[in-house]
Amino acid sequence: MKTKLLYKIAFLTAYIFMAGCSEEWLDERPPHLISTESLYTSLAGFETGLNGMYVLARQEKEGEEDERSYGGSNQLRYELSATGTDVLCANRLDRFSNLATYWGEINSPENPHLQSHFIWLYRVINSANTIINNAESRTDVDWRGYGVPEEENKNRVIGEAKAVRAWAYRHLTFMWGDVPLSRQESLGSTIRTDWARTPVEEVRLQMISDLLFAEKSVPVEPLVRGKITKGAVQHYLAELYLVLDKPDSALYWADKVIDTPQYSLITERFGVNSSNDGTPFADMFLDGNANRDQGNIEALWVWQWGYYPGGGRNIMRRWTGSEYNKITVGGKSGVLTYTVERGGRPQARFSMTKFALDLYESQDDRFADNIVRKYFTLKDESQNAPWAADKLPDSTWHYGDTIWLNWDREIELSPSFQPYLDWPYSSKFDHSDPINPTSTESNKDAPYLRLAETYLIKAEAELLLGKTGSAANTINVLRNRANASDITAGEVDIDFILDERSRELIFEEHRRYTLLRTGKWLERTRLHNKNGGQNISERDVLFPIPQTVIDANLTSPMLQNPGWD
């Protein structure tokens, strides 16, 4: 019995640090016999490997892939880096939302979502390592393609893989601190049971090395949709130098992005819907406007989804939209019908806090009705077509009447907590299957990283360098685009920048990471998050290393984070 247990634990170690692009050995019904030896012999083979790596990365906005083991496909990975903060709180107490509300014993080494997330990120890393190791070591590769020198193709492939490896370690270091640093493809012949946690400073130096290589080899414009760009790489360098307390270097790299002519803030209406009412800010999030080749010159990295086999399943809308179909109006529930125009079927697992909603000036385009849903209009059958009419609550209501959403109170934890159904929500992710608005997915392409965030990184660097006037000017570029009032140098401090990041990037940034690197997570979450902020403690700054990972390290003890020993 003991022998079987040790075998299972050793196999889990392999799963954590091996499973990546060449994971066919895990499939009980392998669809083909492709191996790294046969795949990585040409540029086309490496592009296939890169595609697999990007598919893994995109799981951040999708569900967990192993329903049997880790809570299922209805767990949004992005939630771990966003909710349980000052501006986003749980609005439905299940899955990770329980942790982000109650903390305490739920934030434990046995938590299945933490385990799934940790393993997922090492799958991304091994996928990248497989590409890097094969590209660097093999001499039999045909690198011809795209009408450029073979060496350029080779370096670009390595650069993309190194950039995504750094991206994965960005997640790991913010969530767990010291983590094992792996730079080699894991194979069945190299299973390790003696992994050590590498000091976070050393991991971040590797991230800088990876990003600097990628910066020289990744192009300004993606060769195809979905690939990371030079601007995104430079942005992550700027952020990383802020983490390392080198604001001068952060400013250098932020300016590199901002000064690139191909990257520019969207300040004019464009693309689909541009002839109808709207704003330049809201245009970026419409289906058909997300990609750079569709006119979104502000996007530095755009993630791809679609309603076709292999198109993925973006579930951001389901997580962020309030359950309007259950709102009680005039004593009657189920008044509003699911429609595509309303974004489809939502579940509001996490929502903006009242604090976040109150941050905006009334004229701010980032709080306009077309980007933050604050009301619904009752519609008849012809207006909702091809779906059913809304149900009038009683004879005092008529089609054309408005149902207002409400945030005059806090989302607040109570013994009988129920979701706040009539809560305003961002419509950045509104979208649904055009023939089935009750489906889970909102599979439209979406900007993952925008130039606007680079401006805010720049403002933070300027503040740290004592250039408050310059920081105010940088922030005002974004505020002018949004029709918000200008600010002065005297108004700029780190809390103002954090407020502005929420106004601009709500549901886009990894808010937990932003607050952790600025030393503000405990303070601001306790102050502004009434549905869990009161339950966090110092030990929650880092998540615990999953117990399965510690147990799998058979021949060398792996230390746990403070507070869980």
ChimeraX attribute file (.defattr): number of C-alpha atoms within 10 A of each C-alpha:
attribute: neighborCount
match mode: 1-to-1
recipient: residues
	/A:1	6
	/A:2	7
	/A:3	7
	/A:4	9
	/A:5	10
	/A:6	14
	/A:7	13
	/A:8	13
	/A:9	19
	/A:10	18
	/A:11	17
	/A:12	19
	/A:13	25
	/A:14	19
	/A:15	20
	/A:16	22
	/A:17	26
	/A:18	29
	/A:19	24
	/A:20	26
	/A:21	27
	/A:22	21
	/A:23	15
	/A:24	16
	/A:25	12
	/A:26	10
	/A:27	8
	/A:28	7
	/A:29	8
	/A:30	11
	/A:31	8
	/A:32	7
	/A:33	8
	/A:34	12
	/A:35	13
	/A:36	15
	/A:37	9
	/A:38	10
	/A:39	17
	/A:40	23
	/A:41	18
	/A:42	18
	/A:43	21
	/A:44	15
	/A:45	18
	/A:46	25
	/A:47	15
	/A:48	15
	/A:49	24
	/A:50	23
	/A:51	15
	/A:52	17
	/A:53	25
	/A:54	23
	/A:55	20
	/A:56	20
	/A:57	21
	/A:58	20
	/A:59	22
	/A:60	22
	/A:61	20
	/A:62	22
	/A:63	22
	/A:64	21
	/A:65	17
	/A:66	11
	/A:67	12
	/A:68	8
	/A:69	12
	/A:70	18
	/A:71	17
	/A:72	15
	/A:73	16
	/A:74	16
	/A:75	25
	/A:76	23
	/A:77	24
	/A:78	22
	/A:79	26
	/A:80	22
	/A:81	18
	/A:82	23
	/A:83	28
	/A:84	31
	/A:85	29
	/A:86	31
	/A:87	26
	/A:88	28
	/A:89	29
	/A:90	32
	/A:91	29
	/A:92	21
	/A:93	18
	/A:94	13
	/A:95	18
	/A:96	27
	/A:97	22
	/A:98	17
	/A:99	23
	/A:100	28
	/A:101	28
	/A:102	19
	/A:103	20
	/A:104	14
	/A:105	11
	/A:106	14
	/A:107	22
	/A:108	19
	/A:109	21
	/A:110	15
	/A:111	20
	/A:112	18
	/A:113	23
	/A:114	23
	/A:115	20
	/A:116	19
	/A:117	22
	/A:118	21
	/A:119	21
	/A:120	25
	/A:121	25
	/A:122	24
	/A:123	24
	/A:124	29
	/A:125	33
	/A:126	28
	/A:127	29
	/A:128	32
	/A:129	24
	/A:130	27
	/A:131	28
	/A:132	24
	/A:133	14
	/A:134	19
	/A:135	22
	/A:136	11
	/A:137	9
	/A:138	11
	/A:139	9
	/A:140	10
	/A:141	18
	/A:142	14
	/A:143	21
	/A:144	16
	/A:145	13
	/A:146	11
	/A:147	7
	/A:148	10
	/A:149	11
	/A:150	16
	/A:151	11
	/A:152	16
	/A:153	20
	/A:154	21
	/A:155	19
	/A:156	19
	/A:157	24
	/A:158	26
	/A:159	27
	/A:160	30
	/A:161	28
	/A:162	28
	/A:163	28
	/A:164	26
	/A:165	28
	/A:166	27
	/A:167	20
	/A:168	21
	/A:169	26
	/A:170	19
	/A:171	18
	/A:172	21
	/A:173	19
	/A:174	19
	/A:175	24
	/A:176	18
	/A:177	23
	/A:178	22
	/A:179	21
	/A:180	19
	/A:181	19
	/A:182	17
	/A:183	16
	/A:184	18
	/A:185	22
	/A:186	22
	/A:187	15
	/A:188	11
	/A:189	6
	/A:190	11
	/A:191	15
	/A:192	20
	/A:193	22
	/A:194	14
	/A:195	21
	/A:196	15
	/A:197	16
	/A:198	14
	/A:199	14
	/A:200	19
	/A:201	14
	/A:202	13
	/A:203	23
	/A:204	20
	/A:205	14
	/A:206	18
	/A:207	24
	/A:208	19
	/A:209	16
	/A:210	23
	/A:211	30
	/A:212	17
	/A:213	19
	/A:214	27
	/A:215	23
	/A:216	14
	/A:217	20
	/A:218	27
	/A:219	17
	/A:220	19
	/A:221	19
	/A:222	17
	/A:223	12
	/A:224	8
	/A:225	15
	/A:226	21
	/A:227	21
	/A:228	28
	/A:229	24
	/A:230	26
	/A:231	29
	/A:232	24
	/A:233	29
	/A:234	26
	/A:235	28
	/A:236	24
	/A:237	26
	/A:238	27
	/A:239	26
	/A:240	22
	/A:241	20
	/A:242	22
	/A:243	17
	/A:244	14
	/A:245	14
	/A:246	16
	/A:247	23
	/A:248	17
	/A:249	18
	/A:250	27
	/A:251	24
	/A:252	16
	/A:253	24
	/A:254	27
	/A:255	18
	/A:256	16
	/A:257	24
	/A:258	21
	/A:259	11
	/A:260	12
	/A:261	9
	/A:262	13
	/A:263	20
	/A:264	18
	/A:265	19
	/A:266	22
	/A:267	14
	/A:268	11
	/A:269	18
	/A:270	17
	/A:271	17
	/A:272	15
	/A:273	15
	/A:274	13
	/A:275	9
	/A:276	8
	/A:277	8
	/A:278	16
	/A:279	22
	/A:280	19
	/A:281	20
	/A:282	21
	/A:283	24
	/A:284	27
	/A:285	21
	/A:286	19
	/A:287	18
	/A:288	18
	/A:289	23
	/A:290	26
	/A:291	24
	/A:292	19
	/A:293	13
	/A:294	13
	/A:295	16
	/A:296	24
	/A:297	21
	/A:298	23
	/A:299	25
	/A:300	31
	/A:301	26
	/A:302	21
	/A:303	22
	/A:304	23
	/A:305	19
	/A:306	16
	/A:307	15
	/A:308	9
	/A:309	6
	/A:310	9
	/A:311	13
	/A:312	20
	/A:313	22
	/A:314	26
	/A:315	27
	/A:316	27
	/A:317	27
	/A:318	27
	/A:319	25
	/A:320	27
	/A:321	28
	/A:322	28
	/A:323	22
	/A:324	28
	/A:325	19
	/A:326	16
	/A:327	20
	/A:328	15
	/A:329	17
	/A:330	12
	/A:331	8
	/A:332	13
	/A:333	14
	/A:334	17
	/A:335	19
	/A:336	25
	/A:337	22
	/A:338	25
	/A:339	23
	/A:340	21
	/A:341	12
	/A:342	20
	/A:343	22
	/A:344	26
	/A:345	29
	/A:346	26
	/A:347	20
	/A:348	24
	/A:349	25
	/A:350	27
	/A:351	26
	/A:352	28
	/A:353	28
	/A:354	24
	/A:355	18
	/A:356	18
	/A:357	17
	/A:358	14
	/A:359	14
	/A:360	19
	/A:361	14
	/A:362	12
	/A:363	12
	/A:364	16
	/A:365	25
	/A:366	26
	/A:367	22
	/A:368	18
	/A:369	15
	/A:370	18
	/A:371	21
	/A:372	17
	/A:373	21
	/A:374	19
	/A:375	17
	/A:376	15
	/A:377	14
	/A:378	21
	/A:379	21
	/A:380	17
	/A:381	13
	/A:382	10
	/A:383	13
	/A:384	18
	/A:385	11
	/A:386	11
	/A:387	17
	/A:388	16
	/A:389	20
	/A:390	20
	/A:391	19
	/A:392	20
	/A:393	17
	/A:394	11
	/A:395	6
	/A:396	8
	/A:397	14
	/A:398	15
	/A:399	15
	/A:400	11
	/A:401	13
	/A:402	13
	/A:403	16
	/A:404	15
	/A:405	19
	/A:406	15
	/A:407	18
	/A:408	9
	/A:409	9
	/A:410	16
	/A:411	23
	/A:412	20
	/A:413	19
	/A:414	8
	/A:415	5
	/A:416	5
	/A:417	13
	/A:418	13
	/A:419	19
	/A:420	21
	/A:421	20
	/A:422	21
	/A:423	28
	/A:424	25
	/A:425	22
	/A:426	22
	/A:427	20
	/A:428	25
	/A:429	25
	/A:430	26
	/A:431	24
	/A:432	28
	/A:433	20
	/A:434	15
	/A:435	11
	/A:436	15
	/A:437	22
	/A:438	17
	/A:439	16
	/A:440	21
	/A:441	25
	/A:442	27
	/A:443	25
	/A:444	24
	/A:445	22
	/A:446	25
	/A:447	22
	/A:448	19
	/A:449	22
	/A:450	25
	/A:451	23
	/A:452	22
	/A:453	21
	/A:454	26
	/A:455	25
	/A:456	21
	/A:457	28
	/A:458	29
	/A:459	28
	/A:460	28
	/A:461	27
	/A:462	21
	/A:463	21
	/A:464	18
	/A:465	14
	/A:466	11
	/A:467	15
	/A:468	21
	/A:469	17
	/A:470	17
	/A:471	27
	/A:472	22
	/A:473	16
	/A:474	18
	/A:475	25
	/A:476	20
	/A:477	14
	/A:478	21
	/A:479	20
	/A:480	14
	/A:481	18
	/A:482	21
	/A:483	15
	/A:484	17
	/A:485	11
	/A:486	13
	/A:487	15
	/A:488	14
	/A:489	14
	/A:490	9
	/A:491	13
	/A:492	20
	/A:493	16
	/A:494	15
	/A:495	13
	/A:496	12
	/A:497	20
	/A:498	20
	/A:499	17
	/A:500	18
	/A:501	21
	/A:502	22
	/A:503	22
	/A:504	22
	/A:505	17
	/A:506	19
	/A:507	22
	/A:508	18
	/A:509	19
	/A:510	17
	/A:511	25
	/A:512	24
	/A:513	20
	/A:514	19
	/A:515	18
	/A:516	16
	/A:517	16
	/A:518	14
	/A:519	12
	/A:520	19
	/A:521	24
	/A:522	19
	/A:523	13
	/A:524	17
	/A:525	25
	/A:526	20
	/A:527	14
	/A:528	21
	/A:529	28
	/A:530	22
	/A:531	25
	/A:532	25
	/A:533	26
	/A:534	17
	/A:535	15
	/A:536	21
	/A:537	13
	/A:538	10
	/A:539	14
	/A:540	19
	/A:541	18
	/A:542	17
	/A:543	22
	/A:544	24
	/A:545	25
	/A:546	22
	/A:547	17
	/A:548	16
	/A:549	20
	/A:550	19
	/A:551	18
	/A:552	25
	/A:553	19
	/A:554	17
	/A:555	11
	/A:556	14
	/A:557	15
	/A:558	21
	/A:559	13
	/A:560	18
	/A:561	17
	/A:562	13
	/A:563	13
	/A:564	14
	/A:565	8
